[in-house]
């Protein structure tokens, strides 16, 4: 059997780049780094990847970029306000190009929610895949553990971590684990249609995170749960665009309602190794946490 031709979109970004690196290290086949700017993936080309222009806002680049591709990893784009149209456009182009299978990075509990640009875009992209004739694997990645560090920066300074998650648990998963799972799904010979939840080893609460971070930082930190509306207002008041605030609060509310607490063996099943826990992740980033305090 000839080696498969595998294309990763968003290859200049954190997740896409790491997936390409893993595929190259595993000699998984012909690996194509899809990006708007090939200059940004010159290092991947030096390691053996092929670079192709894949610009979601320039449909004329998609046919040439997808030519001969067997399997495609669609990394959700960073343009939140136009993501739905961008990704539906790529699904259509992949169908026309004869792509056999698409792996897509989604999120927990996507739903039609126009005000929430993240969950709404994931829902409609999943719908577009379902309506296509291609095989597909939807990876519903839980919240990145790296997001914790962003929230801790201000929290450690004030001594209070504000969220709208209540006592709900989140099964955070590291970006590295997501990249390894995506690479494995892309390089596999799976040709069916499946939705799989990519999670860490166990859900944790914000109370637990605050306690662990306080211990590492050597500084008091408590978690205070507030209503979603109050958190949204505070975010917008601090200068965050309304659609970003809506999306972030939406994730908190979903966590409070239990949608982020699912535990699955997906990472181990796909990669052969257990996912990193939140406590392990925080310990590995102890120096950064101490610097925040």
Wavefront OBJ file of the C-alpha trace (Angstrom):
o trace
v 0.000 0.000 0.000
v 1.369 3.461 -0.867
v 2.037 5.803 2.042
v -0.959 8.034 2.784
v -0.881 11.738 2.002
v -1.732 13.595 5.205
v -2.462 17.318 5.380
v -2.665 19.424 8.538
v -4.305 22.850 8.362
v -3.128 25.663 10.618
v 0.347 24.119 10.614
v 1.947 27.390 11.736
v -0.110 27.366 14.944
v 0.708 25.647 18.222
v -1.436 22.527 17.760
v -1.024 22.079 14.007
v 2.750 22.497 14.174
v 3.071 19.884 16.895
v 0.899 17.412 14.963
v 3.125 17.804 11.907
v 6.235 17.230 14.037
v 4.765 14.045 15.515
v 3.734 12.698 12.087
v 7.207 13.362 10.682
v 8.890 11.676 13.655
v 6.644 8.653 13.178
v 7.246 8.583 9.405
v 3.471 8.340 9.023
v 3.429 9.108 5.296
v 3.677 12.160 3.104
v 3.029 15.048 5.498
v 1.770 18.393 4.212
v 1.820 21.522 6.349
v -1.125 23.683 5.285
v -0.794 27.381 6.074
v -1.606 30.845 4.791
v 2.094 31.727 4.842
v 4.550 28.944 3.882
v 7.451 30.995 5.254
v 6.102 30.307 8.749
v 6.567 26.545 8.349
v 10.060 26.614 6.808
v 11.370 24.690 9.819
v 8.834 21.920 9.201
v 9.837 21.743 5.545
v 13.455 21.366 6.670
v 12.340 18.348 8.705
v 10.662 16.714 5.714
v 7.186 18.217 5.392
v 5.749 19.714 2.233
v 4.250 23.197 2.534
v 1.064 24.182 0.724
v -0.984 27.343 0.840
v -4.327 26.715 2.540
v -6.124 30.014 3.042
v -9.711 29.610 4.215
v -10.543 33.111 3.001
v -9.179 32.456 -0.500
v -11.175 29.547 -1.955
v -8.921 29.468 -5.004
v -6.098 28.107 -2.808
v -8.093 25.159 -1.532
v -8.387 23.006 -4.671
v -4.648 23.095 -5.333
v -3.810 22.720 -1.668
v -5.975 19.626 -1.249
v -4.973 17.889 -4.477
v -3.990 14.277 -3.870
v -4.669 14.420 -0.128
v -5.997 11.211 1.431
v -6.603 12.343 4.999
v -6.990 15.847 6.384
v -6.728 17.320 9.861
v -8.945 20.389 10.066
v -7.672 22.409 13.018
v -10.402 24.865 13.985
v -9.403 28.329 12.824
v -8.598 31.324 15.011
v -10.971 33.685 13.207
v -13.917 33.227 15.547
v -16.386 35.548 13.826
v -15.953 33.878 10.407
v -14.931 30.373 11.483
v -18.194 28.672 10.534
v -18.085 29.885 6.938
v -14.361 29.175 6.653
v -14.647 25.607 7.828
v -17.755 24.765 5.834
v -15.885 26.070 2.795
v -13.011 23.686 3.499
v -15.352 20.716 3.948
v -16.853 21.464 0.543
v -13.403 21.784 -1.040
v -12.219 18.531 0.575
v -15.253 16.716 -0.790
v -14.579 18.077 -4.280
v -10.893 17.118 -4.031
v -11.681 13.516 -3.147
v -10.315 13.585 0.400
v -11.251 10.286 2.025
v -11.269 11.229 5.698
v -11.337 14.420 7.772
v -10.253 14.688 11.403
v -11.685 17.792 13.066
v -10.782 19.460 16.368
v -14.062 20.338 18.056
v -15.053 21.019 21.673
v -17.268 19.531 24.388
v -20.999 20.013 23.913
v -21.151 22.042 20.670
v -24.578 23.516 20.053
v -26.379 26.009 17.783
v -25.801 29.196 19.747
v -25.284 32.297 17.571
v -24.073 34.417 20.481
v -21.380 31.871 21.332
v -19.082 31.903 18.327
v -16.991 28.940 19.497
v -19.705 26.397 20.294
v -21.841 27.575 17.377
v -19.019 27.176 14.846
v -18.137 23.717 16.116
v -21.777 22.621 15.877
v -22.223 23.752 12.287
v -18.864 22.376 11.181
v -19.821 18.990 12.617
v -23.121 19.261 10.750
v -21.265 20.030 7.497
v -19.088 16.954 7.959
v -22.126 14.795 8.688
v -23.763 16.007 5.459
v -20.652 15.263 3.385
v -19.889 11.893 1.751
v -16.494 11.677 3.463
v -15.434 9.650 6.460
v -14.660 11.752 9.518
v -13.418 11.715 13.083
v -14.543 14.543 15.342
v -12.191 15.059 18.270
v -14.134 16.905 20.950
v -11.098 18.202 22.811
v -11.762 19.262 26.369
v -10.394 22.606 27.582
v -6.615 22.926 27.257
v -4.755 22.747 30.550
v -2.682 25.663 29.266
v -5.756 27.885 29.718
v -5.353 27.481 33.477
v -2.120 29.464 33.409
v -3.804 32.391 31.673
v -6.417 32.621 34.401
v -3.906 32.281 37.221
v -1.860 35.335 36.275
v -4.409 37.880 37.554
v -5.829 35.552 40.198
v -2.532 35.165 42.044
v -2.037 38.916 42.125
v -5.462 39.526 43.656
v -5.683 36.327 45.693
v -9.044 35.426 44.138
v -9.899 33.208 41.174
v -13.319 34.204 39.816
v -15.227 31.769 37.572
v -18.803 30.806 36.747
v -18.108 27.063 37.010
v -19.505 26.645 40.529
v -18.535 23.199 41.799
v -18.467 21.721 38.299
v -15.436 19.744 37.241
v -13.388 20.215 34.093
v -11.435 17.378 32.546
v -8.597 19.549 31.243
v -6.304 17.997 28.639
v -2.883 19.278 27.623
v -2.218 20.563 24.130
v 0.507 17.930 23.800
v -1.985 15.151 24.501
v -4.425 16.656 21.999
v -1.691 16.856 19.365
v -0.649 13.245 19.937
v -4.277 12.078 19.728
v -4.902 14.081 16.548
v -1.749 12.729 14.903
v -2.764 9.174 15.750
v -6.306 9.662 14.436
v -5.011 11.206 11.213
v -2.398 8.520 10.593
v -4.790 5.639 11.311
v -6.710 3.682 8.695
v -10.059 4.505 10.316
v -12.521 5.314 7.542
v -15.802 5.438 9.410
v -17.641 8.266 11.109
v -17.170 8.823 14.805
v -17.285 11.475 17.510
v -14.849 10.927 20.366
v -14.279 12.923 23.533
v -10.628 13.760 24.246
v -10.173 14.249 27.985
v -7.653 14.262 30.774
v -7.585 11.479 33.385
v -10.154 13.033 35.757
v -12.228 16.210 36.161
v -11.001 18.802 38.642
v -12.784 21.751 40.215
v -11.625 25.353 40.364
v -11.371 24.969 44.148
v -8.789 22.232 43.626
v -6.874 24.289 41.066
v -6.796 27.285 43.400
v -5.471 25.128 46.248
v -2.761 23.500 44.127
v -1.669 26.825 42.609
v -1.545 28.446 46.057
v 0.671 25.658 47.337
v 3.067 26.038 44.394
v 3.118 29.832 44.522
v 3.381 30.024 48.298
v 0.584 32.571 48.297
v -3.105 32.361 49.319
v -5.576 31.848 46.469
v -9.272 31.109 46.788
v -11.858 30.338 44.159
v -15.040 32.416 44.191
v -17.937 31.297 42.011
v -20.040 34.100 40.540
v -23.004 34.136 38.118
v -22.212 33.937 34.429
v -23.799 37.327 33.749
v -21.555 38.999 36.334
v -18.449 37.364 34.890
v -19.434 38.388 31.374
v -19.965 41.989 32.481
v -16.582 42.056 34.234
v -14.807 40.674 31.158
v -16.395 43.189 28.811
v -15.672 45.958 31.315
v -12.020 44.927 31.291
v -11.922 45.393 27.526
v -12.526 41.867 26.231
v -14.618 41.820 23.027
v -18.197 40.786 23.724
v -18.085 37.655 21.537
v -14.962 36.417 23.343
v -16.535 37.058 26.729
v -19.696 35.226 25.681
v -17.682 32.230 24.543
v -15.566 32.031 27.693
v -18.543 32.393 30.006
v -20.369 29.777 27.939
v -17.577 27.310 28.666
v -17.822 28.105 32.396
v -21.575 27.597 32.419
v -21.272 24.321 30.537
v -18.698 23.168 33.086
v -21.037 24.110 35.935
v -23.735 21.989 34.295
v -21.415 18.962 33.967
v -20.661 19.042 30.238
v -16.884 19.192 30.781
v -16.610 16.378 33.320
v -16.630 13.409 30.944
v -13.692 11.025 31.364
v -12.639 8.831 28.449
v -9.667 6.567 27.618
v -9.288 8.208 24.197
v -5.788 9.643 24.699
v -4.409 6.307 25.893
v -6.342 4.341 23.286
v -4.954 6.487 20.453
v -1.437 7.170 21.718
v -0.623 4.278 24.036
v 0.089 6.532 27.014
v -2.043 8.028 29.754
v -2.948 11.721 29.575
v -1.229 14.253 31.824
v -3.219 15.222 34.911
v -3.824 18.833 35.956
v -1.721 18.359 39.069
v 1.163 17.046 36.966
v 0.746 19.921 34.530
v 0.826 22.535 37.274
v 3.904 20.936 38.843
v 5.659 20.997 35.476
v 4.894 24.710 35.237
v 5.801 25.571 38.834
v 8.432 28.119 37.830
v 5.930 30.083 35.718
v 3.317 29.969 38.491
v 5.794 31.228 41.078
v 6.771 34.063 38.747
v 3.114 35.123 38.502
v 2.886 35.556 42.261
l 1 2 3 4 5 6 7 8 9 10 11 12 13 14 15 16 17 18 19 20 21 22 23 24 25 26 27 28 29 30 31 32 33 34 35 36 37 38 39 40 41 42 43 44 45 46 47 48 49 50 51 52 53 54 55 56 57 58 59 60 61 62 63 64 65 66 67 68 69 70 71 72 73 74 75 76 77 78 79 80 81 82 83 84 85 86 87 88 89 90 91 92 93 94 95 96 97 98 99 100 101 102 103 104 105 106 107 108 109 110 111 112 113 114 115 116 117 118 119 120 121 122 123 124 125 126 127 128 129 130 131 132 133 134 135 136 137 138 139 140 141 142 143 144 145 146 147 148 149 150 151 152 153 154 155 156 157 158 159 160 161 162 163 164 165 166 167 168 169 170 171 172 173 174 175 176 177 178 179 180 181 182 183 184 185 186 187 188 189 190 191 192 193 194 195 196 197 198 199 200 201 202 203 204 205 206 207 208 209 210 211 212 213 214 215 216 217 218 219 220 221 222 223 224 225 226 227 228 229 230 231 232 233 234 235 236 237 238 239 240 241 242 243 244 245 246 247 248 249 250 251 252 253 254 255 256 257 258 259 260 261 262 263 264 265 266 267 268 269 270 271 272 273 274 275 276 277 278 279 280 281 282 283 284 285 286 287 288 289 290 291 292 293
